[in-house]
Amino acid sequence: MSPTGPAASDFLALSAQGHVTFLGAGPGDPGLLTLRAVEALASADVLVAEPDVLGVVRCHARASVSTPELTVVDAQSAAAGVPVLRDAANLVMEAVRGGRRVVRAVAGDPGLDGDAGAEMLACAAAGIPFEVVPGIANVVGVPAYAGVPLRDAQGADVRFVDARTASDRCWTEVGASDATAVISTTLDAVASAAGELVSAGRKPDTPLTVTVAGTTTRQRTWTATLGTIAQVLKQAKVLPSPEGHRPVIAVVGERSSAAQRDQLAWFESKPLFGWKVLVPRTKEQAASLSDQLRSYGAVPHEVPTIAVEPPRTPQQMERAVKGLVTGRYEWIAFTSVNAVKAVREKFEEYGLDARAFAGIKVAAVGEQTAAALVDFGVKPDLVPSGEQSAAGLLEDWPPYDPVFDPIDRVFLPRADIATETLVAGLIELGWEVDDVTAYRTVRASPPPADTREAIKGGGFDAVLFTSSSTVRNLVGIAGKPHNVTVIACIGPATAKTAEEHGLRVDVLSPEPSVHKLAEALAEFGARRRESAKEAGDPVTRPSERRPGARRRRTTT
């Protein structure tokens, strides 16, 4: 039995009061959440999260989860940039009543970052069962993303210092040692912390790194020394600034030297690091593409350019679906995720499920369409082995053979504006085709005003065009992208449409695949980065070259 917790015999009675999970959300990168954290969030009834981590954890909770707000109660501290939030312990106590499962999410790790320890003691004193899910601490995760190892083969003492609460004795001990010091502070207090260490005995030429927004695509790191950090931040036009209160992690010691960080700064050297990339697709359509862009360090921003609506005359689709059930077709071919969705919705309307595909061969154009079918419970029989397109599907499609194919008809549910390539090719192979309008595509509504302004004003670093219609529709609903924006096109036809609209095409995908397009953009970004470094220029994003954009110089 724990001396500070309830007896085992009391646990069942106490559990009726609910349960609290203190959860570390990590330094900011959503990918650093642990598996146990995701499990706890998925079963939470109430989520009490600090504002800066709510976006990281909310997506893993149920849609019905309650998220009471931590509100600022001290106007003076808020003005200083360090707002005091509503008493989180009391908020947790309120939420846990009635047997609800509460997750209390904090930045970093509950045992090392913030004041979660006091809240745990309050739960223990009240006899409320709780557990702790550790997270990656800011003082560990941020240096790792900045390319600054805290220890090496020779070993070294590592001291963690919170500059807000550090005593004179703490500064004296750290300053008199040769330990690697990891200091939690704010941007405008870094120089003061450096001065404390120099006054305590550290040499002014001791290397120092300062990282803001660590582990996110907004991360920036400056390399200097204890004696030069104030000048470096001033020359970079980082200070003075209204954002001087932003938290940073500073690492002091030989392991933060510029020469070493040049080799180890893996995160900030990603090919599209910090690039804001416009993806003219819905979030559902762009999910895997956006994940790929994030792996290159980009910040994808989805803007749908088309909206999907039911066909004006649904009778044709209704007859075709009934024909599936009665054995009218040998094949059904899906050319898009939207086609899968349209058929699935019609199945649900008639009370059907994936079993209705029994005995029917299923084809899919492309990996995303195939994935949508698998999600429906249908494994495609045919997916192009080469080019992921209608032409690629025809390359692998078997000709009609009356000996092996008892039925000669193909059901093709498509958009109202689809091309005739697949229909003509199937007819040439001897098949009869029921070309059915499963859905209509119309131009989407314009995006919010700030997004339109960013598109026209050069706020985006790149835009990915995946078809000619995305070019026409984006220009139609939001305006023409600024000339500093990198234009990437999926193929020659799309590039031609872009040029007809007065756009300069910078990147052309080697294959008609959205993933090859993202890969080509990453290669473009990598070449651009290397050229800047070879020329001795700062590595900047395309949007930083637009007129009036603030030029930020990072010392590395």
C-alpha positions as CSV (number, residue, x, y, z in Angstrom):
1,M,0.0,0.0,0.0
2,S,1.3,3.5,-0.9
3,P,1.7,5.7,2.2
4,T,0.1,8.6,0.3
5,G,-2.7,6.7,-1.5
6,P,-5.9,4.9,-0.5
7,A,-5.8,1.4,0.9
8,A,-6.5,-1.3,-1.7
9,S,-9.7,-2.3,0.0
10,D,-11.0,1.3,-0.4
11,F,-10.2,1.6,-4.1
12,L,-13.5,0.2,-5.5
13,A,-15.5,2.6,-3.3
14,L,-13.3,5.5,-4.3
15,S,-13.4,4.7,-8.0
16,A,-17.1,5.6,-7.9
17,Q,-15.9,9.2,-7.5
18,G,-14.1,8.9,-10.8
19,H,-10.5,8.7,-11.9
20,V,-7.8,11.2,-12.9
21,T,-5.0,10.6,-15.4
22,F,-2.2,13.2,-15.3
23,L,-0.8,13.1,-18.8
24,G,2.3,14.6,-20.3
25,A,1.6,16.0,-23.8
26,G,5.3,16.5,-24.6
27,P,7.0,19.6,-25.9
28,G,4.6,20.3,-28.9
29,D,5.1,17.7,-31.6
30,P,1.8,15.7,-31.7
31,G,3.8,12.7,-32.8
32,L,5.6,12.5,-29.4
33,L,2.5,11.5,-27.5
34,T,2.9,8.0,-26.0
35,L,0.6,5.1,-26.9
36,R,-0.7,5.0,-23.3
37,A,-1.5,8.7,-23.6
38,V,-3.6,8.1,-26.7
39,E,-5.4,5.3,-24.9
40,A,-6.2,7.4,-21.9
41,L,-7.5,10.3,-24.1
42,A,-9.7,8.0,-26.1
43,S,-11.6,6.9,-22.9
44,A,-11.8,10.4,-21.2
45,D,-15.1,11.9,-20.2
46,V,-13.5,15.2,-19.3
47,L,-10.3,16.8,-20.7
48,V,-8.6,19.5,-18.7
49,A,-5.7,20.8,-20.8
50,E,-3.4,23.7,-20.8
51,P,-4.2,26.0,-23.7
52,D,-0.9,25.4,-25.5
53,V,-1.4,21.6,-25.6
54,L,-5.2,21.4,-26.1
55,G,-4.7,21.1,-29.9
56,V,-2.2,18.3,-29.5
57,V,-4.4,16.1,-27.3
58,R,-8.0,17.0,-28.4
59,C,-7.9,15.1,-31.6
60,H,-7.4,11.8,-29.7
61,A,-10.4,12.3,-27.5
62,R,-14.0,11.5,-28.2
63,A,-16.2,14.1,-29.9
64,S,-18.4,14.1,-26.8
65,V,-15.6,14.9,-24.3
66,S,-16.1,17.9,-22.1
67,T,-13.2,20.4,-22.2
68,P,-13.7,23.0,-19.3
69,E,-11.5,26.0,-19.9
70,L,-8.6,27.1,-17.8
71,T,-9.2,30.8,-17.6
72,V,-6.8,33.6,-16.7
73,V,-7.6,35.0,-13.2
74,D,-4.6,37.4,-12.7
75,A,-4.7,40.3,-15.2
76,Q,-1.3,41.6,-14.0
77,S,0.5,38.3,-14.6
78,A,-1.3,38.1,-18.0
79,A,0.1,41.4,-19.0
80,A,3.6,40.1,-18.1
81,G,3.1,37.2,-20.5
82,V,2.8,34.6,-17.7
83,P,-0.9,34.3,-17.1
84,V,-2.1,32.5,-13.9
85,L,-4.8,30.1,-14.9
86,R,-7.9,29.1,-12.9
87,D,-7.0,26.7,-10.1
88,A,-6.6,23.5,-12.2
89,A,-6.8,21.3,-9.1
90,N,-10.2,22.5,-8.2
91,L,-11.4,22.2,-11.8
92,V,-10.2,18.5,-11.8
93,M,-12.0,17.9,-8.5
94,E,-15.2,19.3,-9.9
95,A,-14.9,17.2,-13.0
96,V,-14.1,13.9,-11.2
97,R,-17.4,13.9,-9.3
98,G,-20.0,11.5,-10.5
99,G,-17.6,8.7,-11.6
100,R,-16.2,10.5,-14.7
101,R,-12.8,9.7,-16.1
102,V,-10.7,12.9,-16.2
103,V,-7.5,13.5,-18.2
104,R,-5.4,16.4,-17.0
105,A,-3.0,17.2,-19.8
106,V,0.1,19.3,-19.2
107,A,3.0,20.4,-21.5
108,G,6.1,18.2,-21.3
109,D,6.1,15.7,-18.5
110,P,3.9,15.9,-15.4
111,G,6.7,15.2,-13.0
112,L,9.2,17.7,-14.5
113,D,7.3,20.5,-16.2
114,G,4.7,22.7,-14.5
115,D,3.0,22.3,-11.2
116,A,1.2,18.9,-11.7
117,G,2.8,17.6,-8.5
118,A,0.6,19.9,-6.4
119,E,-2.5,18.7,-8.2
120,M,-1.6,15.1,-7.6
121,L,-1.2,15.8,-3.9
122,A,-4.6,17.4,-3.8
123,C,-6.1,14.2,-5.4
124,A,-4.3,12.0,-2.9
125,A,-5.5,14.1,0.0
126,A,-9.1,13.8,-1.3
127,G,-8.8,10.1,-1.8
128,I,-9.3,10.3,-5.5
129,P,-7.6,7.5,-7.6
130,F,-5.1,8.8,-10.1
131,E,-2.4,7.6,-12.5
132,V,0.5,9.3,-14.2
133,V,1.3,8.9,-17.9
134,P,4.8,10.3,-18.4
135,G,5.5,12.5,-21.4
136,I,8.7,13.7,-23.1
137,A,9.9,16.6,-21.0
138,N,10.6,19.9,-22.7
139,V,14.1,20.0,-21.3
140,V,14.8,16.7,-23.0
141,G,12.8,16.8,-26.2
142,V,13.6,20.3,-27.3
143,P,17.4,19.9,-27.2
144,A,17.0,16.6,-29.1
145,Y,15.1,18.4,-31.9
146,A,17.6,21.2,-31.9
147,G,20.5,18.8,-32.5
148,V,22.1,19.3,-29.1
149,P,22.8,16.0,-27.3
150,L,23.0,16.5,-23.5
151,R,25.5,13.7,-23.0
152,D,28.1,11.8,-25.1
153,A,30.5,8.8,-24.7
154,Q,32.6,10.7,-22.2
155,G,29.6,11.5,-20.1
156,A,28.8,14.7,-18.3
157,D,26.7,16.1,-15.5
158,V,23.5,17.6,-16.7
159,R,21.7,20.2,-14.6
160,F,18.2,21.4,-15.3
161,V,17.5,25.0,-14.2
162,D,14.1,26.9,-14.1
163,A,15.3,30.5,-14.4
164,R,12.0,31.8,-12.9
165,T,12.6,30.1,-9.6
166,A,16.4,29.5,-9.5
167,S,18.1,30.7,-6.3
168,D,21.4,32.5,-6.1
169,R,22.9,29.2,-4.8
170,C,21.6,27.4,-7.9
171,W,23.3,29.8,-10.2
172,T,26.5,29.7,-8.2
173,E,26.6,25.9,-8.3
174,V,25.9,25.6,-12.0
175,G,28.2,28.5,-12.9
176,A,31.1,27.0,-10.9
177,S,30.7,23.6,-12.6
178,D,31.4,22.3,-16.1
179,A,28.0,20.5,-16.3
180,T,25.8,20.9,-19.3
181,A,23.1,23.3,-18.2
182,V,19.6,23.1,-19.6
183,I,17.7,26.3,-18.7
184,S,14.0,26.8,-19.0
185,T,13.4,30.6,-19.4
186,T,11.9,33.1,-21.8
187,L,13.3,34.8,-24.9
188,D,13.8,38.2,-23.2
189,A,15.4,36.6,-20.1
190,V,18.0,34.5,-21.9
191,A,20.7,37.2,-21.7
192,S,20.0,37.7,-18.0
193,A,20.4,33.9,-17.3
194,A,23.7,33.9,-19.3
195,G,24.9,36.9,-17.2
196,E,24.1,34.9,-14.0
197,L,26.3,32.0,-15.2
198,V,29.2,34.3,-16.2
199,S,29.0,36.1,-12.9
200,A,29.2,32.7,-11.2
201,G,32.3,31.6,-13.0
202,R,31.4,30.3,-16.5
203,K,33.6,31.6,-19.3
204,P,31.9,34.1,-21.6
205,D,33.0,32.0,-24.6
206,T,31.0,28.9,-23.4
207,P,28.7,27.8,-26.3
208,L,25.0,28.3,-25.9
209,T,21.9,27.4,-28.0
210,V,18.5,29.0,-27.6
211,T,15.4,27.2,-29.0
212,V,11.9,28.7,-29.3
213,A,8.8,26.7,-30.2
214,G,10.8,23.5,-29.9
215,T,9.7,20.3,-31.7
216,T,7.2,22.2,-33.8
217,T,7.6,23.5,-37.4
218,R,7.9,27.0,-35.9
219,Q,11.1,25.9,-34.1
220,R,14.0,28.3,-34.4
221,T,17.4,27.9,-32.8
222,W,20.2,30.4,-32.4
223,T,23.8,29.4,-31.6
224,A,26.0,31.9,-29.7
225,T,28.1,32.0,-26.5
226,L,27.2,33.2,-23.0
227,G,28.9,36.5,-23.8
228,T,27.3,37.1,-27.3
229,I,23.7,35.8,-27.0
230,A,22.3,39.3,-26.4
231,Q,24.0,40.7,-29.5
232,V,23.0,37.7,-31.6
233,L,19.3,38.0,-30.7
234,K,19.4,41.8,-31.4
235,Q,21.1,41.3,-34.8
236,A,18.6,38.7,-35.7
237,K,15.9,41.3,-34.9
238,V,14.3,38.9,-32.5
239,L,14.6,41.3,-29.6
240,P,13.2,43.6,-28.5
241,S,9.8,42.1,-29.4
242,P,6.3,41.9,-27.9
243,E,6.9,38.1,-28.1
244,G,9.8,38.3,-25.7
245,H,7.8,36.4,-23.1
246,R,7.8,33.2,-25.2
247,P,9.3,30.2,-23.4
248,V,12.6,28.9,-24.7
249,I,15.1,26.1,-23.8
250,A,18.7,27.2,-23.6
251,V,21.5,24.6,-23.5
252,V,24.9,25.7,-22.1
253,G,28.0,23.7,-22.7
254,E,30.4,22.4,-25.3
255,R,27.8,20.0,-26.8
256,S,25.9,23.0,-28.1
257,S,28.7,24.4,-30.2
258,A,28.0,25.6,-33.7
259,A,30.3,23.0,-35.3
260,Q,28.5,20.2,-33.7
261,R,25.0,21.5,-34.3
262,D,25.7,21.9,-38.0
263,Q,26.0,18.1,-38.2
264,L,23.2,17.2,-35.8
265,A,20.4,19.7,-36.5
266,W,18.3,17.0,-38.2
267,F,14.9,18.6,-37.6
268,E,15.4,22.2,-38.8
269,S,17.4,20.9,-41.9
270,K,14.3,19.0,-43.3
271,P,13.8,20.0,-46.9
272,L,10.6,21.9,-46.4
273,F,11.1,22.9,-42.8
274,G,8.5,25.5,-41.8
275,W,7.1,25.8,-45.3
276,K,3.4,26.6,-45.4
277,V,2.1,24.5,-48.2
278,L,-1.4,24.9,-49.7
279,V,-3.1,21.6,-50.6
280,P,-6.3,22.3,-52.7
281,R,-8.2,19.3,-51.3
282,T,-10.5,18.4,-48.4
283,K,-8.9,17.2,-45.2
284,E,-10.3,13.7,-45.9
285,Q,-8.8,13.6,-49.4
286,A,-5.5,15.1,-48.3
287,A,-4.9,13.0,-45.2
288,S,-2.0,10.9,-46.4
289,L,-0.5,13.7,-48.6
290,S,-0.5,16.1,-45.6
291,D,1.2,13.5,-43.4
292,Q,3.9,13.1,-46.1
293,L,4.4,16.9,-46.2
294,R,4.7,17.0,-42.4
295,S,7.4,14.3,-42.6
296,Y,9.4,16.8,-44.8
297,G,8.9,19.5,-42.1
298,A,6.1,21.4,-43.9
299,V,2.9,22.8,-42.5
300,P,0.1,21.7,-44.8
301,H,-3.1,23.8,-45.2
302,E,-6.0,22.1,-46.8
303,V,-8.4,24.3,-48.9
304,P,-11.1,22.4,-50.8
305,T,-11.6,23.7,-54.3
306,I,-14.5,21.4,-55.2
307,A,-17.6,20.3,-53.4
308,V,-19.4,17.0,-54.0
309,E,-23.1,16.9,-54.5
310,P,-25.6,14.1,-55.4
311,P,-26.5,13.6,-59.1
312,R,-29.4,15.6,-60.3
313,T,-31.2,12.4,-61.4
314,P,-30.5,9.7,-58.9
315,Q,-32.6,7.0,-60.7
316,Q,-29.6,5.8,-62.9
317,M,-27.5,5.3,-59.8
318,E,-30.3,3.4,-58.0
319,R,-30.8,1.1,-61.0
320,A,-27.1,0.3,-61.1
321,V,-26.8,-0.5,-57.4
322,K,-29.8,-2.8,-57.7
323,G,-28.0,-4.4,-60.7
324,L,-25.1,-5.1,-58.5
325,V,-27.3,-7.2,-56.2
326,T,-29.1,-9.0,-59.0
327,G,-25.9,-10.1,-60.8
328,R,-25.9,-7.7,-63.7
329,Y,-22.2,-6.9,-63.5
330,E,-18.9,-8.8,-63.7
331,W,-16.9,-5.8,-62.6
332,I,-17.2,-2.5,-60.8
333,A,-14.5,0.1,-61.2
334,F,-13.9,2.9,-58.7
335,T,-12.0,5.9,-60.0
336,S,-12.0,8.0,-56.9
337,V,-12.6,8.1,-53.1
338,N,-15.7,10.1,-53.8
339,A,-17.1,7.3,-56.0
340,V,-16.5,4.8,-53.2
341,K,-18.3,7.2,-50.8
342,A,-21.3,7.6,-53.2
343,V,-21.8,3.8,-53.6
344,R,-21.3,3.3,-49.9
345,E,-24.0,5.9,-49.0
346,K,-26.4,4.3,-51.5
347,F,-25.7,0.8,-50.0
348,E,-26.5,2.2,-46.5
349,E,-29.7,3.8,-47.8
350,Y,-30.8,0.3,-49.0
351,G,-29.6,-1.5,-45.9
352,L,-26.7,-3.2,-47.8
353,D,-23.1,-3.7,-46.8
354,A,-19.9,-5.0,-48.3
355,R,-21.3,-8.5,-48.6
356,A,-23.2,-7.2,-51.7
357,F,-19.9,-7.3,-53.6
358,A,-19.7,-11.1,-53.3
359,G,-19.0,-12.6,-56.7
360,I,-18.2,-9.3,-58.3
361,K,-14.7,-8.3,-59.3
362,V,-13.6,-4.8,-57.9
363,A,-11.1,-2.5,-59.5
364,A,-9.6,0.7,-58.0
365,V,-7.7,3.5,-59.7
366,G,-5.0,4.4,-57.2
367,E,-3.9,3.6,-53.6
368,Q,-6.2,6.1,-51.9
369,T,-9.3,4.7,-53.6
370,A,-8.1,1.2,-52.7
371,A,-7.7,2.2,-49.1
372,A,-11.2,3.7,-49.1
373,L,-12.6,0.3,-50.3
374,V,-10.6,-1.6,-47.7
375,D,-12.1,0.7,-45.1
376,F,-15.5,-0.3,-46.5
377,G,-14.6,-3.9,-46.1
378,V,-13.8,-4.6,-49.7
379,K,-10.4,-5.8,-51.0
380,P,-9.9,-4.7,-54.6
381,D,-9.1,-7.4,-57.1
382,L,-7.3,-5.0,-59.4
383,V,-5.2,-1.9,-58.7
384,P,-2.8,-0.5,-61.3
385,S,0.7,-2.0,-61.0
386,G,2.2,1.0,-62.8
387,E,0.8,4.5,-63.3
388,Q,-2.0,5.2,-60.8
389,S,-4.5,6.5,-63.3
390,A,-7.3,5.3,-65.7
391,A,-4.6,4.6,-68.3
392,G,-2.6,2.6,-65.8
393,L,-5.7,0.6,-64.9
394,L,-6.4,-0.2,-68.6
395,E,-2.8,-1.5,-68.9
396,D,-3.7,-4.3,-66.4
397,W,-7.4,-4.8,-67.2
398,P,-8.1,-8.2,-68.9
399,P,-9.9,-8.3,-72.2
400,Y,-13.4,-9.8,-72.2
401,D,-13.3,-13.6,-72.6
402,P,-16.7,-15.3,-73.1
403,V,-15.3,-18.6,-71.8
404,F,-14.1,-17.2,-68.5
405,D,-16.4,-14.2,-68.0
406,P,-20.1,-15.2,-67.7
407,I,-21.1,-11.5,-67.7
408,D,-19.7,-8.8,-70.1
409,R,-20.8,-5.7,-68.2
410,V,-18.8,-3.2,-66.0
411,F,-20.4,-0.7,-63.6
412,L,-18.5,2.5,-63.6
413,P,-19.7,5.0,-60.9
414,R,-18.0,8.4,-61.6
415,A,-18.2,12.1,-61.5
416,D,-20.3,14.1,-63.9
417,I,-17.1,15.7,-65.4
418,A,-15.0,12.5,-65.7
419,T,-13.1,11.9,-69.0
420,E,-13.9,9.2,-71.4
421,T,-10.5,7.5,-71.3
422,L,-11.6,4.5,-69.2
423,V,-14.9,4.0,-70.9
424,A,-13.3,4.0,-74.4
425,G,-10.5,1.6,-73.2
426,L,-12.9,-0.9,-71.6
427,I,-15.1,-1.0,-74.8
428,E,-12.0,-1.6,-76.9
429,L,-11.3,-4.6,-74.6
430,G,-14.7,-6.0,-75.4
431,W,-16.6,-4.9,-72.3
432,E,-20.0,-3.3,-72.1
433,V,-19.9,-0.3,-69.7
434,D,-22.7,1.3,-67.6
435,D,-21.1,4.8,-67.2
436,V,-23.1,6.2,-64.3
437,T,-23.0,9.6,-62.7
438,A,-22.6,8.8,-59.0
439,Y,-21.9,12.4,-57.9
440,R,-21.5,15.9,-59.2
441,T,-18.5,18.2,-58.6
442,V,-19.1,21.9,-58.2
443,R,-16.8,24.7,-57.3
444,A,-16.4,25.0,-53.6
445,S,-17.2,28.1,-51.6
446,P,-14.3,30.6,-51.2
447,P,-12.0,30.0,-48.2
448,P,-11.9,32.5,-45.3
449,A,-10.6,36.0,-46.0
450,D,-7.3,35.5,-44.2
451,T,-6.6,32.4,-46.4
452,R,-7.4,34.3,-49.6
453,E,-5.2,37.1,-48.5
454,A,-2.3,34.7,-47.8
455,I,-2.7,33.1,-51.2
456,K,-2.7,36.4,-53.1
457,G,-0.2,38.1,-50.8
458,G,2.5,35.5,-50.8
459,G,1.8,34.0,-47.3
460,F,2.1,30.4,-48.7
461,D,5.5,29.0,-49.6
462,A,4.1,26.5,-52.1
463,V,0.9,25.2,-53.6
464,L,0.3,21.7,-54.9
465,F,-1.9,21.4,-58.0
466,T,-3.2,17.9,-58.5
467,S,-5.3,18.5,-61.6
468,S,-6.2,21.2,-64.1
469,S,-9.6,21.7,-62.3
470,T,-7.8,22.5,-59.0
471,V,-5.9,25.3,-60.8
472,R,-9.0,26.8,-62.3
473,N,-11.1,26.4,-59.2
474,L,-8.5,27.8,-56.8
475,V,-7.9,30.9,-58.9
476,G,-11.7,31.2,-59.2
477,I,-12.5,31.1,-55.5
478,A,-9.4,32.6,-54.0
479,G,-7.3,34.4,-56.6
480,K,-4.0,33.8,-58.2
481,P,-1.1,32.7,-56.0
482,H,1.7,35.3,-55.4
483,N,4.7,35.1,-57.7
484,V,7.0,34.1,-54.8
485,T,4.9,31.0,-54.1
486,V,6.4,27.8,-55.5
487,I,4.0,26.1,-57.9
488,A,4.1,22.3,-58.1
489,C,2.0,20.4,-60.7
490,I,1.2,16.7,-60.9
491,G,1.6,16.5,-64.7
492,P,2.1,18.3,-68.0
493,A,-1.7,19.0,-68.5
494,T,-2.0,20.6,-65.1
495,A,1.2,22.6,-65.7
496,K,-0.2,23.9,-69.0
497,T,-3.3,25.0,-67.2
498,A,-1.3,26.7,-64.5
499,E,0.8,28.6,-67.2
500,E,-2.4,29.6,-69.0
501,H,-3.4,31.3,-65.7
502,G,-0.2,33.2,-65.6
503,L,1.6,31.0,-63.0
504,R,5.3,30.0,-63.2
505,V,5.6,26.2,-62.7
506,D,8.6,25.4,-60.5
507,V,8.1,21.7,-59.8
508,L,6.7,19.0,-62.1
509,S,6.0,15.5,-60.7
510,P,7.8,12.7,-62.6
511,E,4.7,10.6,-62.3
512,P,1.0,11.4,-62.0
513,S,0.9,10.6,-58.3
514,V,0.2,13.0,-55.4
515,H,3.0,11.3,-53.3
516,K,5.5,11.7,-56.1
517,L,4.4,15.3,-56.4
518,A,5.2,15.9,-52.7
519,E,8.5,14.1,-53.1
520,A,9.4,16.3,-56.0
521,L,8.6,19.4,-54.0
522,A,10.8,18.1,-51.1
523,E,13.7,17.6,-53.6
524,F,13.2,21.2,-54.8
525,G,13.3,22.4,-51.3
526,A,16.5,20.4,-50.5
527,R,18.2,21.9,-53.6
528,R,17.2,25.4,-52.6
529,R,18.5,24.9,-49.1
530,E,21.8,23.6,-50.3
531,S,22.3,26.4,-52.8
532,A,21.7,29.0,-50.0
533,K,24.2,27.3,-47.7
534,E,26.8,27.0,-50.5
535,A,26.4,30.7,-51.2
536,G,26.8,31.6,-47.5
537,D,23.2,33.0,-47.5
538,P,20.7,32.4,-44.7
539,V,18.2,29.6,-45.4
540,T,14.8,31.3,-45.9
541,R,11.4,30.2,-47.0
542,P,9.9,31.4,-50.3
543,S,7.3,33.5,-48.5
544,E,10.1,35.5,-46.7
545,R,11.2,36.9,-50.1
546,R,7.9,38.7,-50.8
547,P,7.9,42.5,-50.6
548,G,7.5,43.7,-47.0
549,A,8.1,40.2,-45.5
550,R,10.2,40.3,-42.4
551,R,13.6,38.8,-43.1
552,R,14.8,36.7,-40.2
553,R,18.4,35.7,-40.1
554,T,19.2,32.6,-38.0
555,T,22.8,32.1,-36.7
556,T,23.8,28.5,-37.0
